[in-house]
Amino acid sequence: MPPPEDHTPPDTEALLRRVIEIVNNARTLPMSNTIRLTKDEIQELLEEALDRLPEELKRARWMLKERDEFLAKTRRDAEDILEQARVAAERMVQRTEIVREAAHTASRVVDDARDESSRLRLEAEDYCDQKLAAFEVVLDRTIKTVAAGREKLSVTPPPVLDGRGVPGIPGTQVDDTFGGEDAFFDQDRS
């Protein structure tokens, strides 16, 4: 039995890499350096990538919000523990060992919370930085590819050497091998 197929849509980076692959694998037109691209397919992939970009940024913001909520909860928990330690210390002033242990536990919890919040913040920042760096690289390559394609398209045809050309088509020459425009063939005679 084959494994179940993954039906999750590709992320923005995968879509942009597909556009680059299409451009890199595009065939050149015969006897030309101009490449042939499927405009609709590239445009569709780029539009889908743009549509997905806000979703990935929204996920990154969600991670940051989750981190902030975790920090707030941890601070509340730490404040609750400290308050409990103060109450216990006031009740058991004669038991200094218990008071010291509560303060130590509260301090350890606060330190642990700070360490965890710092770790989560750094992970979230690293994640965002990696995603943005990947987008930057893909977009830079895409811009270079588009610029190169536009440059190829802007090349002008070579000038006509003898001044004659096919009417309506600049840069072409009439082939006089068979008598030029006035030549006729047997099947043209009536």
Buried (B, 14 or more C-beta within 10 A) or exposed (E): EEEEEEEEEBBBBEBBBBBBEBBEEBEEEEEEEBBEBEEEEBEEBBEBBEEBBEEBBEEBEEBBEEBBEBBEEBBEEBEEBBEEBBEBBEEEEEEEEBBEEBBEBBBEBBEEBBEBBEEBBEEBBEBBEEBEEBBEEBEEBBEEBBEEBEEEEEEEEEEBEEEEEEEEEEEEEEEEEEEEEEEEEEEEEE
